[in-house]
Amino acid sequence: MDRINSTGMSTAIFNVLFGIFNNGVDKMDKQSH
């Protein structure tokens, strides 16, 4: 149970960080054009 829970948590955190990173790249793209 604990292992599954921590893996799900890591995936969720990774997805959030990845989303923030993509948002930042998107904003930089719009500024440079």
N, CA, C and O atoms as a DFTB+ gen file, in Angstrom:
132 C
 N C O
     1  1       0.834      -1.209       0.000
     2  2       0.000       0.000       0.000
     3  2       0.875       1.269       0.000
     4  3       0.680       2.166      -0.820
     5  1       1.834       1.325       0.927
     6  2       2.676       2.515       1.045
     7  2       3.462       2.775      -0.230
     8  3       3.598       3.916      -0.670
     9  1       3.979       1.699      -0.818
    10  2       4.798       1.862      -2.026
    11  2       3.952       2.436      -3.165
    12  3       4.388       3.346      -3.869
    13  1       2.755       1.905      -3.340
    14  2       1.863       2.391      -4.403
    15  2       1.524       3.869      -4.150
    16  3       1.510       4.682      -5.074
    17  1       1.256       4.192      -2.897
    18  2       0.874       5.552      -2.536
    19  2       2.005       6.532      -2.844
    20  3       1.769       7.586      -3.433
    21  1       3.232       6.189      -2.450
    22  2       4.355       7.100      -2.674
    23  2       4.659       7.243      -4.166
    24  3       5.066       8.313      -4.618
    25  1       4.462       6.173      -4.924
    26  2       4.703       6.249      -6.371
    27  2       3.687       7.182      -7.009
    28  3       4.041       8.002      -7.857
    29  1       2.432       7.064      -6.612
    30  2       1.383       7.938      -7.135
    31  2       1.669       9.380      -6.782
    32  3       1.443      10.285      -7.584
    33  1       2.175       9.591      -5.561
    34  2       2.486      10.934      -5.095
    35  2       3.610      11.520      -5.943
    36  3       3.529      12.672      -6.371
    37  1       4.648      10.742      -6.184
    38  2       5.782      11.213      -6.988
    39  2       5.323      11.575      -8.393
    40  3       5.745      12.589      -8.951
    41  1       4.456      10.742      -8.963
    42  2       3.948      10.993     -10.314
    43  2       3.153      12.290     -10.340
    44  3       3.285      13.082     -11.273
    45  1       2.333      12.510      -9.326
    46  2       1.513      13.718      -9.267
    47  2       2.401      14.957      -9.172
    48  3       2.173      15.949      -9.865
    49  1       3.416      14.890      -8.309
    50  2       4.330      16.025      -8.136
    51  2       5.072      16.293      -9.442
    52  3       5.237      17.442      -9.854
    53  1       5.522      15.199     -10.095
    54  2       6.237      15.343     -11.363
    55  2       5.345      16.010     -12.402
    56  3       5.791      16.889     -13.141
    57  1       4.075      15.587     -12.457
    58  2       3.144      16.164     -13.427
    59  2       2.941      17.649     -13.171
    60  3       2.870      18.439     -14.112
    61  1       2.848      18.033     -11.896
    62  2       2.664      19.453     -11.553
    63  2       3.891      20.258     -11.976
    64  3       3.766      21.319     -12.588
    65  1       5.079      19.744     -11.647
    66  2       6.312      20.455     -12.008
    67  2       6.442      20.563     -13.526
    68  3       6.830      21.603     -14.058
    69  1       6.114      19.476     -14.209
    70  2       6.202      19.470     -15.668
    71  2       5.236      20.488     -16.265
    72  3       5.565      21.176     -17.231
    73  1       4.041      20.576     -15.680
    74  2       3.048      21.545     -16.146
    75  2       3.528      22.972     -15.958
    76  3       3.348      23.816     -16.835
    77  1       4.144      23.244     -14.802
    78  2       4.663      24.587     -14.534
    79  2       5.776      24.910     -15.522
    80  3       5.849      26.018     -16.054
    81  1       6.642      23.926     -15.761
    82  2       7.756      24.114     -16.704
    83  2       7.215      24.427     -18.095
    84  3       7.711      25.333     -18.764
    85  1       6.200      23.682     -18.532
    86  2       5.609      23.913     -19.853
    87  2       4.984      25.294     -19.932
    88  3       5.087      25.961     -20.962
    89  1       4.331      25.737     -18.851
    90  2       3.732      27.068     -18.829
    91  2       4.799      28.141     -18.988
    92  3       4.600      29.117     -19.711
    93  1       5.928      27.961     -18.315
    94  2       7.018      28.931     -18.401
    95  2       7.558      29.009     -19.813
    96  3       7.799      30.104     -20.320
    97  1       7.752      27.871     -20.456
    98  2       8.263      27.837     -21.831
    99  2       7.263      28.515     -22.758
   100  3       7.644      29.257     -23.664
   101  1       5.984      28.255     -22.524
   102  2       4.925      28.848     -23.337
   103  2       4.979      30.372     -23.253
   104  3       4.884      31.053     -24.274
   105  1       5.129      30.907     -22.050
   106  2       5.164      32.357     -21.871
   107  2       6.391      32.950     -22.542
   108  3       6.301      34.005     -23.170
   109  1       7.532      32.291     -22.419
   110  2       8.754      32.779     -23.053
   111  2       8.587      32.802     -24.569
   112  3       9.031      33.735     -25.238
   113  1       7.949      31.775     -25.098
   114  2       7.703      31.685     -26.540
   115  2       6.873      32.875     -27.005
   116  3       7.194      33.497     -28.017
   117  1       5.807      33.195     -26.273
   118  2       4.914      34.272     -26.676
   119  2       5.622      35.618     -26.593
   120  3       5.344      36.509     -27.396
   121  1       6.537      35.782     -25.630
   122  2       7.236      37.057     -25.491
   123  2       8.226      37.276     -26.626
   124  3       8.377      38.395     -27.115
   125  1       8.901      36.206     -27.046
   126  2       9.941      36.359     -28.068
   127  2       9.353      36.564     -29.464
   128  3      10.057      37.028     -30.361
   129  1       8.098      36.233     -29.660
   130  2       7.482      36.367     -30.998
   131  2       6.723      37.676     -31.107
   132  3       6.141      37.966     -32.152
